[in-house]
Amino acid sequence: MDSKIKIFGKRGVSPLIATLLLLALAVGLGILVMNWGRASLEERARCSVDLDMKVIELDKNPQICIGGNGEHGYVTFIIENGHIAEIKKLQFRAIGKKSIYVEDVPESKIGLGSVLEKTIPYNFNLFGQPKQFKITPKIELFPGEEIACPEQAIIIENIKRC
């Protein structure tokens, strides 16, 4: 009888394959942790940058007004961005007597120290006479990902006719 005992007739995993398996496991865990960390950061992300965005004033009158009537109403405003960060987009919200209107303002990118004048439609029949406007900037936190900055929003309650 042979004094050597064969266990299942197989040899162990070669050192090269074991190294590759450990490396793949480490990379997989690294990717998992990085994605979890990024999701956690995005969830708690705040716009910590003071954009210094404001409505332009002429003779102490904010340049935001509402005009027209019925389905053919409109809101016109002039916004100035500060010199800290580029604004990728503006979100406009109007609280009317009948309903709330929220819209991402098209083509509302504002560069550093630049000014934007926009006129957007407002339907008096659907939303009623406006009681409050809120203009919220959106910036790019990560490439290709926009984040709203409600802390930097402009709120106007004394809305004048154009």
Backbone hydrogen bonds in HBPLUS format (Angstrom, degrees):
<---DONOR---> <-ACCEPTOR-->    atom                        ^
c    i                          cat <-CA-CA->   ^        H-A-AA   ^      H-
h    n   atom  resd res      DA  || num        DHA   H-A  angle D-A-AA Bond
n    s   type  num  typ     dist DA aas  dist angle  dist       angle   num
A0018-ALA N   A0014-SER O   3.04 MM   4  6.27 161.8  2.08 157.0 162.9     1
A0019-THR N   A0015-PRO O   2.98 MM   4  6.11 153.5  2.05 144.4 150.7     2
A0020-LEU N   A0016-LEU O   3.07 MM   4  6.35 159.7  2.11 148.1 153.1     3
A0021-LEU N   A0017-ILE O   2.96 MM   4  6.18 157.0  2.01 150.4 156.6     4
A0022-LEU N   A0018-ALA O   3.03 MM   4  6.22 160.8  2.07 147.8 152.7     5
A0023-LEU N   A0019-THR O   2.94 MM   4  6.12 157.5  1.99 149.0 155.6     6
A0024-ALA N   A0020-LEU O   2.95 MM   4  6.13 161.3  1.99 148.4 153.1     7
A0025-LEU N   A0021-LEU O   2.97 MM   4  6.17 155.3  2.04 146.2 153.2     8
A0026-ALA N   A0022-LEU O   2.95 MM   4  6.17 157.5  2.00 148.2 153.9     9
A0027-VAL N   A0023-LEU O   2.98 MM   4  6.22 162.5  2.01 153.4 157.6    10
A0028-GLY N   A0024-ALA O   2.97 MM   4  6.09 162.7  2.00 147.1 152.3    11
A0029-LEU N   A0025-LEU O   2.97 MM   4  6.18 162.5  2.00 150.0 154.4    12
A0030-GLY N   A0026-ALA O   2.92 MM   4  6.08 153.5  1.99 144.6 152.5    13
A0031-ILE N   A0027-VAL O   2.95 MM   4  6.21 159.8  1.99 154.0 158.3    14
A0032-LEU N   A0028-GLY O   3.03 MM   4  6.23 160.0  2.07 147.6 153.4    15
A0033-VAL N   A0029-LEU O   2.96 MM   4  6.16 164.1  1.98 152.6 156.0    16
A0034-MET N   A0030-GLY O   2.96 MM   4  6.13 162.0  1.99 150.1 155.3    17
A0035-ASN N   A0031-ILE O   3.00 MM   4  6.15 163.3  2.03 152.1 156.1    18
A0036-TRP N   A0032-LEU O   3.03 MM   4  6.21 156.0  2.09 146.0 153.1    19
A0037-GLY N   A0033-VAL O   2.90 MM   4  6.09 158.2  1.95 148.9 155.0    20
A0038-ARG N   A0034-MET O   2.93 MM   4  6.13 156.0  1.99 147.7 154.0    21
A0039-ALA N   A0035-ASN O   2.99 MM   4  6.12 161.9  2.02 147.2 151.9    22
A0040-SER N   A0036-TRP O   2.98 MM   4  6.16 154.9  2.04 145.7 152.8    23
A0041-LEU N   A0037-GLY O   2.94 MM   4  6.15 152.8  2.01 144.6 152.0    24
A0042-GLU N   A0038-ARG O   2.90 MM   4  6.14 164.1  1.92 153.8 157.6    25
A0043-GLU N   A0039-ALA O   2.99 MM   4  6.09 152.0  2.07 143.1 150.8    26
A0044-ARG N   A0040-SER O   3.22 MM   4  6.43 147.4  2.33 141.3 148.5    27
A0045-ALA N   A0041-LEU O   2.86 MM   4  5.71 104.3  2.44 138.6 157.6    28
A0045-ALA N   A0042-GLU O   3.30 MM   3  4.86 156.5  2.35  93.0  99.8    29
A0048-SER N   A0046-ARG O   2.94 MM   2  5.56 119.5  2.31 110.4  93.3    30
A0082-GLY N   A0051-LEU O   3.17 MM  31  5.61 132.5  2.41 152.7 162.0    31
A0054-LYS N   A0080-GLU O   2.96 MM  26  5.42 156.1  2.02 150.7 158.3    32
A0080-GLU N   A0054-LYS O   2.79 MM  26  5.42 169.0  1.80 166.9 170.8    33
A0056-ILE N   A0078-ILE O   3.01 MM  22  5.75 163.2  2.03 145.3 150.8    34
A0063-GLN N   A0056-ILE O   2.81 MM   7  5.64 158.1  1.85 176.0 173.0    35
A0058-LEU N   A0061-ASN O   3.07 MM   3  5.24 158.8  2.12 138.3 136.1    36
A0061-ASN N   A0058-LEU O   2.96 MM   3  5.24 153.0  2.04 109.0 117.6    37
A0064-ILE N   A0062-PRO O   2.92 MM   2  5.68 136.2  2.11 103.1  90.4    38
A0078-ILE N   A0063-GLN O   2.98 MM  15  5.73 134.3  2.20 156.4 167.1    39
A0065-CYS N   A0076-THR O   2.92 MM  11  5.52 154.7  1.98 154.6 162.8    40
A0076-THR N   A0065-CYS O   2.96 MM  11  5.52 162.2  1.99 154.8 160.7    41
A0066-ILE N   A0160-LYS O   2.94 MM  94  6.35 155.8  2.00 152.3 160.1    42
A0162-CYS N   A0066-ILE O   2.89 MM  96  5.53 145.8  2.01 129.5 132.7    43
A0067-GLY N   A0074-TYR O   2.91 MM   7  5.35 161.9  1.94 149.1 154.1    44
A0074-TYR N   A0067-GLY O   2.99 MM   7  5.35 148.2  2.09 138.6 137.8    45
A0072-HIS N   A0069-ASN O   2.98 MM   3  5.48 136.7  2.18 142.7 139.9    46
A0124-PHE N   A0070-GLY O   2.83 MM  54  4.86 138.7  2.00 158.0 146.2    47
A0122-TYR N   A0073-GLY O   2.90 MM  49  4.71 162.2  1.93 113.2 110.6    48
A0075-VAL N   A0120-ILE O   2.83 MM  45  5.36 156.1  1.88 156.8 164.9    49
A0120-ILE N   A0075-VAL O   2.86 MM  45  5.36 156.0  1.92 153.5 158.5    50
A0077-PHE N   A0118-LYS O   2.96 MM  41  5.63 156.0  2.02 157.8 165.2    51
A0118-LYS N   A0077-PHE O   2.98 MM  41  5.63 160.0  2.02 161.2 167.7    52
A0079-ILE N   A0116-LEU O   2.83 MM  37  5.27 158.3  1.88 156.8 159.1    53
A0116-LEU N   A0079-ILE O   2.81 MM  37  5.27 158.3  1.86 155.8 163.0    54
A0081-ASN N   A0114-SER O   2.93 MM  33  5.60 169.8  1.94 169.4 172.8    55
A0113-GLY N   A0082-GLY O   2.70 MM  31  4.83 158.3  1.74 136.8 132.9    56
A0087-ILE N   A0110-ILE O   2.92 MM  23  5.04 159.4  1.97 160.7 157.9    57
A0110-ILE N   A0087-ILE O   2.85 MM  23  5.04 158.7  1.90 142.2 149.4    58
A0088-LYS N   A0138-LYS O   2.82 MM  50  5.72 139.4  1.99 152.2 164.9    59
A0089-LYS N   A0138-LYS O   3.35 MM  49  5.16 153.1  2.43 136.8 137.6    60
A0138-LYS N   A0089-LYS O   2.78 MM  49  5.16 138.6  1.95 169.2 164.1    61
A0105-VAL N   A0090-LEU O   2.81 MM  15  5.49 156.4  1.86 151.7 159.5    62
A0091-GLN N   A0136-THR O   2.78 MM  45  5.04 157.8  1.83 147.7 155.4    63
A0136-THR N   A0091-GLN O   2.85 MM  45  5.04 163.3  1.88 151.6 155.2    64
A0092-PHE N   A0103-GLU O   2.75 MM  11  5.30 172.6  1.76 167.0 164.6    65
A0103-GLU N   A0092-PHE O   2.87 MM  11  5.30 157.2  1.92 155.3 162.0    66
A0093-ARG N   A0134-LYS O   2.84 MM  41  5.06 148.7  1.94 151.6 159.2    67
A0134-LYS N   A0093-ARG O   2.79 MM  41  5.06 145.7  1.90 151.5 156.4    68
A0094-ALA N   A0101-TYR O   2.76 MM   7  5.07 157.2  1.81 149.2 156.8    69
A0101-TYR N   A0094-ALA O   2.87 MM   7  5.07 166.6  1.88 153.4 157.8    70
A0095-ILE N   A0132-GLN O   2.84 MM  37  5.20 164.4  1.86 152.8 158.1    71
A0131-LYS N   A0095-ILE O   2.66 MM  36  5.64 175.5  1.66 162.0 163.2    72
A0132-GLN N   A0095-ILE O   3.33 MM  37  5.20 148.9  2.43 134.3 139.8    73
A0096-GLY N   A0099-SER O   2.89 MM   3  5.30 152.4  1.97 154.9 160.4    74
A0097-LYS N   A0129-GLN O   3.02 MM  32  5.57 134.3  2.24 129.5 141.4    75
A0098-LYS N   A0127-PHE O   2.97 MM  29  4.84 162.1  2.00 128.7 126.9    76
A0099-SER N   A0127-PHE O   3.40 MM  28  4.61 155.1  2.47 117.6 113.3    77
A0114-SER N   A0111-GLY O   3.17 MM   3  5.23 159.5  2.21 127.8 123.7    78
A0127-PHE N   A0123-ASN O   3.03 MM   4  6.19 172.9  2.04 160.4 162.7    79
A0128-GLY N   A0124-PHE O   2.79 MM   4  4.60 142.5  1.93 121.1 130.4    80
A0133-PHE N   A0156-ILE O   2.85 MM  23  5.14 163.8  1.88 154.6 160.1    81
A0156-ILE N   A0133-PHE O   2.89 MM  23  5.14 161.8  1.93 142.9 148.6    82
A0135-ILE N   A0154-ILE O   2.86 MM  19  5.18 157.4  1.91 147.7 155.2    83
A0154-ILE N   A0135-ILE O   2.92 MM  19  5.18 159.3  1.96 142.0 146.6    84
A0149-CYS N   A0137-PRO O   2.89 MM  12  5.65 153.4  1.96 178.2 169.4    85
A0139-ILE N   A0147-ILE O   3.00 MM   8  5.56 153.2  2.07 158.0 153.5    86
A0147-ILE N   A0139-ILE O   2.81 MM   8  5.56 155.7  1.86 160.5 168.9    87
A0141-LEU N   A0145-GLU O   3.12 MM   4  6.15 136.9  2.31 159.0 171.6    88
A0145-GLU N   A0142-PHE O   2.89 MM   3  5.26 167.4  1.91 142.3 140.7    89
A0152-GLN N   A0149-CYS O   2.95 MM   3  5.51 152.4  2.03 116.4 124.4    90
A0153-ALA N   A0150-PRO O   3.26 MM   3  5.06 166.8  2.28 102.1 105.4    91
